[in-house]
């Protein structure tokens, strides 16, 4: 790691070395082939957390739908 005192004496030619290239301007790279990988192994804890997350999201979408129906006047509550 370069101390901050040495950063002040970097010349202009050394700064050009750290040019930032936008991903759209960069050369395309080969994509990884994921066709033959199969499903990822999950532990019981991960599987339980994902089911809990799924249940939570279903409950929240249900509450949003219920509130929309309430505001629309379809449900009196």
N, C-alpha and C positions, 0 to 999 in steps of 0.2 A: 504494500500500500504506500502511496506517495504522500508524504506529509504536505500539509497545506502551504507551507512556505515554498516548497519546490513547485507547486502548481502555478505560482505567479511568474516563474521564469520560463514557462513553456513557450517556445517560439511559434510563429504563425504556421510554419511548415509542419510542425508537430501537431498542431491543432487540426490540420486538414486530414490527418490520419483518422480522426474520430468522426468522420462525416456520417450523418444519419441518412439512411436510405429508406424511403417510404415503401411499404410492402407492395403497393401497386406498381411502383417503378422498378422493383427488384426482379431478378430472373426467377421464373417459376421453379419450384422444387417438386420432386417426385412425391406423390402422395403415398402414404402407407397403405398396404393392402390389408383390409380387415375382413375380407370375405371368409377366410378359413379359421378365424380365431375362436368363434363360438362364444357362449355366455361366460361372464366373469364369475368366478367362485365367490360366494358370499358366506360370511359367518352367520350364525343364528342371531347375533346382536344386530348386525346390519339389516338382515331380513326383517326383524321385529321393528326396527326404527323406520324402515321404508313403509311397512304396513301402517304404522302409526301416522306417518306423514300423509299417506294416501287417505286414511280416515279423517284426519284433520282437514285436508283440502276439500274432501267431499262435504264435510260438515260446514265449512266456511262458504262454499258455493251454494249449499242449500240455504243457509241464512241470507245470503245476498239475494237469491231467487225469491225467498219468502218476503224480504223487505221490498223488493221491486213489485211483487204482487200486492203487497199492502199499500204502497204508494199509488199503484194503478187503480186501487179500489176494488180489486177482485176478491180480496180477503178482508173481512172486517174483524179487527182484533185489537 
